[in-house]
Amino acid sequence: MNHEFYLRISNISKKTVKKKIVLFFGRETFSDNTKYLYLKALEEQSDFQCIWCSCEETLIATLKEKNLPCHLISNDTFQETINLFLSAAVALFSVNPSQSLYGSEEIFSALQGAKHFQLWHGVSVKHLLLTLTPHLNLMDYDFRRSVDFASQADCILSTSSHLDRHFNAFFGCKRIVRAGYPRNEVIKRPATEHELIGSELPPSVLKTLENSTLKKVFFAPTWQREESNLITSDPDFLKKVAILCKKNNAELFIKSHPMIINDDKTRKLPGNITFLNASLDIYPHLNKFDLLITDYSSILFDFLLTEKPILRLEINSGEHRRYEPDFSLVPDIDFAYQFNKKNIEQVFKQALENDVKQADRQKMAAALYETEVLQSSSSLIRFLQSEVKTAVDASQQFTVEQY
């Protein structure tokens, strides 16, 4: 990293007069909370300029084809990127800024004068960022950079009063904004044409999802920081689940790490399996599934909004990481069926045929999502309008003294 450049550009960014520009950052693909908020802000023709920013050339080309305002971050556009970022009033993230910017300290320095708003990507039973420092190595540059980038957020979205203190601890952020996750709106309503960008499925897969005579089971283990010994990462267990689905007239959809999907054992699984791209935005299709199976992915809390049964892996103390999963981070409500290698068949059949946890799921959903789901983006746009005005006005303020 060029320390001189970082320091100079950071200072220049803080002094630059801001324009009514909101920059949206996301994953390597068009997905997650910033995607849906960006599209809604464009639809409502907000009084600020919306620009999607990405280092992914293919993604930017796709957005340009759809006439969506966007900017490619690359070596060829470096000067243009710096100038754009210096003038932005707000920078909006749904993953770690380090991920969105490919770890570029120089690019990040140009955003130091903008307000940083972190939507994040779900309710978590993982310890994050600042609360990971006792467990991971701050001498590791990649880790401390990611903690530093994300903990510079000025505001953090929290969907529930049960989560506020945790998000404060994760990000060190003193401003909490209450609203729902924009991505969850498409669980409750049909997606628009632009919201389906990044969610494209082959016609044969869509046909299976729409087949009312089949049960659809979604298998989605969480991302693991290190190698995992959980059965959700074991191709032999996947085979067991696949056979179980076949016995119960169900199609198994697997959205997992590419290493699991490409394992030789996985390739030999029964034919009632559909492998989904790990980078696919699944949210427009989430309400098509009849059952979710996971270990402790945050998607299990979003899936509550489908009102369908959830199976989560039983993990006893000492069996996995010492710092995760930690279900004390969420309300203590027994909303999911817990499974292990021995009882998976029994639990699976109960969830599909004799579901007794509907009330608990509704209670958990109400505890985690305290605002109207379908108003998530609209309420955040009102917040952004206020933030943009405040940032622009503040950058233009000065005093005159005469003696």
C-alpha positions as CSV (number, residue, x, y, z in Angstrom):
1,M,0.0,0.0,0.0
2,N,1.1,3.6,-0.8
3,H,0.8,5.2,2.7
4,E,1.4,8.7,1.4
5,F,-1.4,8.3,-1.2
6,Y,-3.8,6.9,1.4
7,L,-3.2,9.7,3.9
8,R,-3.4,12.5,1.3
9,I,-6.5,11.2,-0.5
10,S,-8.2,10.5,2.8
11,N,-7.7,14.1,3.9
12,I,-8.7,15.5,0.5
13,S,-11.9,13.3,0.6
14,K,-12.8,14.8,4.0
15,K,-12.4,18.3,2.7
16,T,-14.2,17.9,-0.7
17,V,-17.6,19.4,-1.2
18,K,-20.1,16.6,-1.6
19,K,-22.6,16.0,-4.3
20,K,-26.0,14.3,-4.1
21,I,-24.4,10.9,-5.0
22,V,-25.0,7.6,-3.3
23,L,-22.6,4.8,-4.2
24,F,-23.8,1.2,-3.8
25,F,-21.4,-1.7,-3.2
26,G,-22.1,-5.4,-3.0
27,R,-20.7,-8.8,-3.7
28,E,-18.9,-10.0,-6.8
29,T,-22.4,-10.6,-8.2
30,F,-25.5,-8.5,-8.3
31,S,-27.2,-9.6,-5.1
32,D,-28.0,-8.9,-1.5
33,N,-29.4,-5.9,0.3
34,T,-27.7,-3.1,-1.6
35,K,-29.0,-4.6,-4.9
36,Y,-32.6,-4.3,-3.9
37,L,-32.2,-0.9,-2.3
38,Y,-30.4,0.5,-5.3
39,L,-33.1,-0.7,-7.7
40,K,-35.9,0.7,-5.5
41,A,-34.1,4.1,-5.2
42,L,-33.9,4.2,-9.0
43,E,-37.6,3.2,-9.3
44,E,-38.7,5.9,-6.9
45,Q,-36.6,8.5,-8.7
46,S,-35.0,9.7,-5.6
47,D,-33.5,13.2,-5.5
48,F,-29.9,11.7,-5.3
49,Q,-27.9,10.0,-8.0
50,C,-27.5,6.2,-7.5
51,I,-24.4,4.5,-8.9
52,W,-23.6,0.8,-8.5
53,C,-19.8,0.3,-8.1
54,S,-18.0,-3.0,-8.7
55,C,-14.6,-4.4,-9.6
56,E,-16.3,-7.1,-11.7
57,E,-16.2,-6.2,-15.4
58,T,-18.8,-8.8,-16.4
59,L,-21.3,-7.5,-13.8
60,I,-20.9,-3.9,-14.9
61,A,-21.3,-4.9,-18.5
62,T,-24.6,-6.6,-17.6
63,L,-25.9,-3.5,-15.7
64,K,-24.9,-1.2,-18.6
65,E,-26.9,-3.4,-21.0
66,K,-29.9,-2.8,-18.8
67,N,-29.2,1.0,-18.7
68,L,-28.6,0.9,-15.0
69,P,-26.1,3.6,-13.7
70,C,-22.9,1.9,-12.7
71,H,-19.1,2.4,-12.5
72,L,-16.3,-0.1,-13.1
73,I,-13.5,0.0,-10.6
74,S,-10.3,-1.0,-12.4
75,N,-6.7,0.1,-13.1
76,D,-7.9,1.8,-16.3
77,T,-10.6,3.8,-14.4
78,F,-8.4,4.6,-11.3
79,Q,-8.4,8.4,-11.7
80,E,-12.1,8.5,-12.6
81,T,-12.9,6.3,-9.6
82,I,-11.0,8.5,-7.2
83,N,-12.8,11.6,-8.5
84,L,-16.2,10.0,-8.2
85,F,-15.6,8.7,-4.7
86,L,-14.3,12.0,-3.5
87,S,-17.6,13.7,-4.4
88,A,-20.0,11.0,-3.0
89,A,-22.1,11.9,0.0
90,V,-22.9,8.3,1.0
91,A,-21.3,4.9,0.5
92,L,-23.6,2.0,1.0
93,F,-22.4,-1.6,1.7
94,S,-24.0,-5.0,2.4
95,V,-20.7,-6.9,2.8
96,N,-17.4,-5.9,4.1
97,P,-16.0,-2.9,2.1
98,S,-12.8,-4.9,1.9
99,Q,-14.6,-7.5,-0.2
100,S,-16.4,-5.0,-2.4
101,L,-13.1,-3.1,-3.1
102,Y,-10.9,-6.1,-3.4
103,G,-9.0,-4.9,-0.4
104,S,-7.7,-1.7,-2.1
105,E,-6.6,0.8,0.6
106,E,-6.1,3.4,-2.0
107,I,-9.6,3.2,-3.4
108,F,-11.1,3.1,0.2
109,S,-9.2,6.3,1.1
110,A,-11.3,8.3,-1.4
111,L,-14.4,7.3,0.5
112,Q,-13.2,8.7,3.9
113,G,-15.3,11.9,3.4
114,A,-18.5,10.0,2.6
115,K,-21.0,8.7,5.2
116,H,-20.7,4.9,5.4
117,F,-23.9,3.0,5.8
118,Q,-23.7,-0.7,6.4
119,L,-26.8,-2.9,5.7
120,W,-24.9,-6.1,6.2
121,H,-26.2,-9.4,5.0
122,G,-28.4,-11.0,7.6
123,V,-29.0,-11.9,11.2
124,S,-26.0,-13.7,12.5
125,V,-25.1,-16.3,15.1
126,K,-21.5,-15.8,14.1
127,H,-19.3,-13.3,16.0
128,L,-18.2,-10.7,13.6
129,L,-15.4,-8.2,13.1
130,L,-14.5,-6.5,16.4
131,T,-15.8,-9.4,18.5
132,L,-13.6,-11.8,16.6
133,T,-10.4,-10.1,17.6
134,P,-9.9,-12.2,20.8
135,H,-10.2,-15.4,18.6
136,L,-8.4,-14.5,15.4
137,N,-4.9,-13.1,14.7
138,L,-4.7,-9.3,14.3
139,M,-1.2,-9.8,13.1
140,D,-2.8,-11.1,9.9
141,Y,-3.0,-8.2,7.5
142,D,-6.1,-9.5,5.7
143,F,-8.0,-9.9,8.9
144,R,-7.1,-6.5,10.5
145,R,-7.8,-4.8,7.2
146,S,-11.3,-6.2,7.0
147,V,-12.1,-5.3,10.6
148,D,-10.8,-1.8,10.0
149,F,-12.7,-1.2,6.8
150,A,-16.0,-2.5,8.2
151,S,-15.7,-0.8,11.6
152,Q,-15.6,2.6,9.9
153,A,-19.3,2.5,9.3
154,D,-21.2,5.6,10.5
155,C,-24.6,3.8,10.6
156,I,-25.6,0.1,10.8
157,L,-28.9,-1.4,9.9
158,S,-30.6,-3.5,12.6
159,T,-33.9,-5.2,12.1
160,S,-34.7,-5.7,15.7
161,S,-34.1,-4.3,19.2
162,H,-32.9,-7.8,20.1
163,L,-29.9,-7.3,17.8
164,D,-28.9,-3.7,18.4
165,R,-26.2,-4.2,21.1
166,H,-24.7,-7.0,19.0
167,F,-24.4,-4.9,15.9
168,N,-22.9,-2.1,18.0
169,A,-20.3,-4.6,19.4
170,F,-19.6,-6.0,15.9
171,F,-19.0,-2.7,14.1
172,G,-18.3,-0.3,17.0
173,C,-21.1,1.8,15.4
174,K,-23.1,4.2,17.6
175,R,-25.9,4.9,15.1
176,I,-28.4,2.1,14.6
177,V,-31.0,2.4,11.9
178,R,-34.2,0.4,12.3
179,A,-35.6,-1.1,9.1
180,G,-36.0,-4.5,7.4
181,Y,-33.6,-6.1,4.9
182,P,-34.4,-5.0,1.4
183,R,-33.7,-8.5,0.0
184,N,-36.5,-10.0,2.0
185,E,-39.1,-8.0,0.2
186,V,-39.0,-10.5,-2.7
187,I,-39.9,-13.3,-0.3
188,K,-43.2,-11.6,0.2
189,R,-43.9,-10.3,-3.4
190,P,-42.9,-11.1,-7.0
191,A,-39.6,-9.8,-8.1
192,T,-39.3,-7.1,-10.8
193,E,-37.5,-7.7,-14.0
194,H,-34.3,-5.9,-12.8
195,E,-34.5,-7.7,-9.4
196,L,-34.1,-11.0,-11.3
197,I,-30.7,-9.9,-12.6
198,G,-28.3,-12.3,-10.8
199,S,-31.1,-14.7,-10.0
200,E,-31.4,-16.3,-13.5
201,L,-32.2,-20.1,-13.5
202,P,-32.5,-22.5,-16.4
203,P,-36.1,-23.1,-17.6
204,S,-35.9,-26.7,-16.5
205,V,-35.0,-25.6,-12.9
206,L,-37.8,-23.0,-12.9
207,K,-40.2,-25.7,-14.1
208,T,-39.2,-27.9,-11.2
209,L,-39.6,-25.1,-8.7
210,E,-43.2,-24.5,-10.0
211,N,-44.1,-28.2,-9.9
212,S,-46.8,-28.4,-7.2
213,T,-46.6,-32.2,-7.1
214,L,-43.0,-32.2,-5.8
215,K,-41.7,-31.0,-2.5
216,K,-38.7,-28.7,-2.8
217,V,-36.0,-29.0,-0.2
218,F,-33.3,-26.3,0.0
219,F,-29.9,-27.3,1.4
220,A,-27.7,-24.3,2.3
221,P,-24.8,-24.7,4.7
222,T,-23.0,-21.5,5.9
223,W,-19.7,-20.2,4.7
224,Q,-16.9,-21.5,6.8
225,R,-13.8,-19.5,7.7
226,E,-11.7,-22.6,8.1
227,E,-12.0,-26.3,7.2
228,S,-15.1,-27.7,8.7
229,N,-15.8,-31.2,10.1
230,L,-19.6,-30.6,10.3
231,I,-21.7,-33.2,8.5
232,T,-23.2,-30.5,6.3
233,S,-19.8,-30.4,4.6
234,D,-19.8,-34.2,4.1
235,P,-20.8,-35.6,0.7
236,D,-21.8,-38.9,2.4
237,F,-24.4,-37.0,4.4
238,L,-25.6,-35.2,1.3
239,K,-26.1,-38.6,-0.3
240,K,-28.2,-39.6,2.7
241,V,-30.3,-36.4,2.4
242,A,-30.8,-37.0,-1.3
243,I,-32.0,-40.5,-0.8
244,L,-34.3,-39.3,1.9
245,C,-35.8,-36.7,-0.5
246,K,-36.3,-39.3,-3.2
247,K,-38.2,-41.5,-0.8
248,N,-40.5,-38.5,0.0
249,N,-41.1,-37.3,-3.5
250,A,-38.9,-34.2,-3.0
251,E,-36.3,-32.5,-5.2
252,L,-33.1,-31.5,-3.4
253,F,-31.6,-28.1,-4.3
254,I,-28.1,-27.6,-3.1
255,K,-26.4,-24.2,-2.8
256,S,-23.1,-24.9,-1.3
257,H,-19.4,-24.3,-1.6
258,P,-17.9,-25.3,-5.0
259,M,-15.5,-27.7,-3.3
260,I,-18.4,-29.8,-2.0
261,I,-20.4,-29.6,-5.2
262,N,-17.3,-30.7,-7.3
263,D,-16.4,-33.6,-5.0
264,D,-16.4,-37.0,-6.8
265,K,-18.8,-38.4,-4.2
266,T,-21.2,-35.5,-4.7
267,R,-21.2,-36.0,-8.5
268,K,-22.5,-39.6,-8.0
269,L,-25.5,-38.6,-5.9
270,P,-29.0,-39.6,-7.0
271,G,-30.7,-37.8,-9.9
272,N,-33.2,-35.8,-7.8
273,I,-30.7,-33.1,-7.1
274,T,-30.3,-29.6,-8.6
275,F,-27.0,-27.8,-7.9
276,L,-27.4,-24.1,-7.7
277,N,-24.5,-21.7,-8.4
278,A,-22.9,-20.6,-5.1
279,S,-23.1,-17.0,-6.2
280,L,-26.8,-17.1,-7.3
281,D,-29.1,-14.6,-5.7
282,I,-31.7,-17.1,-4.4
283,Y,-34.0,-14.6,-2.7
284,P,-36.6,-14.2,-5.5
285,H,-37.0,-18.0,-5.5
286,L,-36.8,-18.6,-1.7
287,N,-40.6,-18.8,-1.1
288,K,-40.8,-21.7,-3.7
289,F,-39.1,-24.1,-1.2
290,D,-41.0,-26.3,1.2
291,L,-38.2,-26.9,3.6
292,L,-34.8,-25.5,4.5
293,I,-31.8,-27.6,5.8
294,T,-28.8,-25.7,7.1
295,D,-26.2,-25.7,9.8
296,Y,-26.3,-22.1,11.0
297,S,-26.4,-20.0,7.8
298,S,-28.1,-16.6,8.3
299,I,-30.5,-17.6,5.6
300,L,-32.4,-19.6,8.2
301,F,-33.7,-16.4,9.7
302,D,-34.8,-15.0,6.3
303,F,-36.5,-18.3,5.6
304,L,-38.7,-17.6,8.6
305,L,-40.6,-15.2,6.3
306,T,-41.7,-18.1,4.0
307,E,-43.5,-19.6,7.0
308,K,-42.1,-23.0,6.0
309,P,-40.3,-25.5,8.2
310,I,-36.5,-25.2,9.0
311,L,-34.0,-27.9,10.0
312,R,-30.8,-26.8,11.6
313,L,-27.8,-28.9,12.6
314,E,-27.5,-29.8,16.2
315,I,-24.1,-28.6,17.3
316,N,-23.0,-29.3,20.9
317,S,-20.5,-27.3,22.8
318,G,-16.9,-28.2,21.8
319,E,-17.9,-29.8,18.5
320,H,-17.1,-26.9,16.3
321,R,-15.6,-23.4,16.7
322,R,-15.2,-22.0,20.2
323,Y,-16.8,-18.7,19.0
324,E,-19.5,-19.9,16.7
325,P,-22.3,-20.7,16.3
326,D,-23.6,-18.6,19.2
327,F,-27.4,-18.7,19.4
328,S,-27.3,-16.4,22.4
329,L,-27.0,-13.6,19.8
330,V,-30.7,-14.2,18.8
331,P,-33.9,-14.5,20.9
332,D,-34.3,-17.9,22.7
333,I,-37.2,-19.3,20.7
334,D,-37.2,-23.0,19.6
335,F,-38.3,-22.3,16.0
336,A,-36.3,-24.9,14.1
337,Y,-36.1,-28.7,14.1
338,Q,-32.6,-29.8,15.2
339,F,-31.1,-32.7,13.4
340,N,-28.0,-34.9,13.5
341,K,-26.7,-37.8,11.5
342,K,-28.8,-40.3,13.4
343,N,-32.2,-38.6,13.6
344,I,-32.3,-36.8,10.2
345,E,-34.9,-39.1,8.7
346,Q,-37.3,-38.8,11.7
347,V,-36.9,-35.0,11.9
348,F,-37.2,-34.6,8.1
349,K,-40.5,-36.5,8.0
350,Q,-42.0,-34.7,11.0
351,A,-41.2,-31.3,9.4
352,L,-42.8,-32.2,6.2
353,E,-45.8,-34.2,7.5
354,N,-46.5,-33.1,11.0
355,D,-45.1,-29.6,11.4
356,V,-45.7,-28.4,15.0
357,K,-43.5,-25.3,15.0
358,Q,-45.5,-22.8,13.0
359,A,-46.3,-20.7,16.0
360,D,-42.7,-20.6,17.2
361,R,-41.5,-19.6,13.7
362,Q,-44.0,-16.7,13.7
363,K,-42.9,-15.7,17.1
364,M,-39.2,-15.7,16.0
365,A,-40.0,-13.8,12.8
366,A,-41.9,-11.1,14.8
367,A,-38.9,-10.8,17.2
368,L,-36.3,-10.5,14.5
369,Y,-38.2,-8.2,12.0
370,E,-39.9,-5.4,13.9
371,T,-40.8,-3.3,10.9
372,E,-43.0,-4.0,7.8
373,V,-41.0,-6.3,5.5
374,L,-42.5,-4.8,2.3
375,Q,-41.6,-1.3,3.4
376,S,-37.9,-2.0,4.0
377,S,-36.5,-0.2,1.0
378,S,-38.9,2.7,1.0
379,S,-38.1,3.5,4.7
380,L,-34.3,3.3,4.0
381,I,-34.7,5.6,1.0
382,R,-36.2,8.2,3.3
383,F,-33.2,7.8,5.6
384,L,-30.8,8.2,2.7
385,Q,-32.5,11.4,1.5
386,S,-31.9,12.8,4.9
387,E,-28.3,11.6,5.1
388,V,-27.4,12.9,1.7
389,K,-28.8,16.4,2.5
390,T,-27.0,16.5,5.8
391,A,-23.7,15.4,4.2
392,V,-23.9,17.9,1.3
393,D,-25.0,20.7,3.6
394,A,-22.2,20.0,6.1
395,S,-19.5,19.9,3.3
396,Q,-20.6,23.4,2.2
397,Q,-20.7,25.0,5.7
398,F,-18.2,27.6,6.8
399,T,-18.0,30.5,9.1
400,V,-16.7,34.0,8.5
401,E,-15.0,36.0,11.2
402,Q,-14.1,39.6,11.1
403,Y,-11.9,41.5,13.6
